[in-house]
C-alpha cells in the first residue's frame, strides 16, 4: 500500500535509515524485510551492521510517538538564552506534548504485506496531538472515511490561554454550518467525518497516480540511498538496550532521494522535473559537501525502539542538546469513532477545485 511505504520512508528518513549499511553503493536494501542484496543480483543476505527495521513491520500495527527530549525548564532556559520568550505553560505543553501516529492493518495482517499493493482501504491510521493526558486534536482515516475532532477550548487551556477564546472559533463554524452542514459539530469539539472516495472523484486529477511498481521502485531506491550514505557504529548497551550511532552523509542522500522521487513520479505530476531540479540547486547551494548528521538509535533484540535526532547540530543558535525523540511500538487497532457527524466536502469543494484546475491549464 503506498501509504505504508510512505510511512516507512518518512520514518526511515527521520530515523537515519534504521537498517544496515551496505557493503556496496550498488546494494539494495529493503526496510520491510531488513535484508540487503549485496551483489545486486537478487541474492539477499542478512544485515550485519546496525539495528533491524523489519521487526516493526512484522506486526499488524505500528505506533510512532514524536516528542522533545528535554524538560520544560530546560526548554525555557534555551529560549530565554537566545532572546526569545516562552511562558511556563507553553514550555510545559511543548515538552509534555507529543504527536502520535498509529498505522494498523484492518485484517490483522503484518504491515509488510501491504507494501506494493494497490488496494485502497486496507489499513487504518490515526494522528493525534497529545498534551499531557489531553488529546485536543485527532485525525483518523479508516478505509475511505476520514474523521476529525478539534477541542479548541482544551487546546487553548493546555497552552495557557483563556479557553473562552474558543468561542470565536465555534461562532465562525456555527455561521459556516449554513453553507456546509456539520461544521457546527466540529466547532463544538465533536467528531466529524467525510467520504474521501467522493471527494477524490469530485477533485480533478492532475495526472495519473504512480502505480505500485513505481512506488516499489522508489522504496528500493530509498533504501539503497540510505545504505550507501549511512555509517553505523555500535556503542554498546544503555539501560539494557543496544545503542547505535548512525552518521549520515547528507548531500548524496538528498540527491539520491530527489532522483528516486523523479523516477517514481514520472509524468504523474506536471512540472515536477523542473521543481526537483530547482530544489536540487537550492540544496547543493545550502548544504556543503561532506555535511553529516548524527542520529542515536536504541534497539531491543536488534529491533528499533527509539530514534533521537539532536536539533542542535543544525543550528549554532541552539545553546544545548535539543533531541527530537521518536519511540516505536505496536500501537492499537484504529476504530471509527461513534456518533460522528457527516460533512459533504465533495459537494462544496468539488466545483471550486474543478474551476481552479481549469484556470491553471
Secondary structure, 3 states (H helix, E strand, C coil): CHHHHHHHHHHHHHCCCCCCCCCCCCCEEECCCCEEECCCCCCCEECCCCCECHHHHCCCEEEEEEEECCCHHHHHHHHHHCCCCCCHHHHHHHHHEEEEEEEEECCCCCHHHHCCCCCCCCEEEEEEEEECCEEEEEEEEECCEEEEEECHHHHHHHCCCCHHHHHHHHHHHHHHCCCCCCHHHHHCCCCEEEEHHHHHHHCCCCCCCCCHHHHHHHHHHHHHHHHHHEEEEEEEEECCEEEEEEEEEHHHHHHHHHHHHHHHHCCCCCCHHHHHHHHHHHHHHHCCCCCEEEEEEEEECCEEEEEEEEHHHHCCCCCCCCEEEEEEECCCCCCCCCCCEECCHHHHHHHHHHHHHHHHC
